[in-house]
Amino acid sequence: MKTYNVIIKAAAEADLMNLALFLRKVMSVEGAWKYHQSMLNEVHSLSILADLYPPSRYADIRRYHPHARRLVSHNKRWVYIFHIEDDTVMVDRILPSKLITK
């Protein structure tokens, strides 16, 4: 099984930061931290699972990269959009799943 380095691009990092700020407003600090850690764990799971996800057919996802793939979060609320370059998984964006429609 191949393992990849995972790089979170600036736009995806901003997505995570905005989510963390929102979560701190609507949850306890501890709850927000756990939710954020859960998302980071899902992102880093791509280091061994990236090959399992085929390139997406959704135009909403392919606009970030022609060979973009997607991982839907455990609670189905988020979509991690990524692509593979050699031995690296590049996480392009982390978006609410409701935004992915076509």
ABEGO torsion letter per residue (X at the ends): XBBBBBBBBAAAAAAAAAAAAAAAAABBAAAAAAAAAAAAAAAAAAAAAAAABBBBABAAAAAABAABBBBBBAAGABBBBBBBBEABBBBABBBBAAABAX
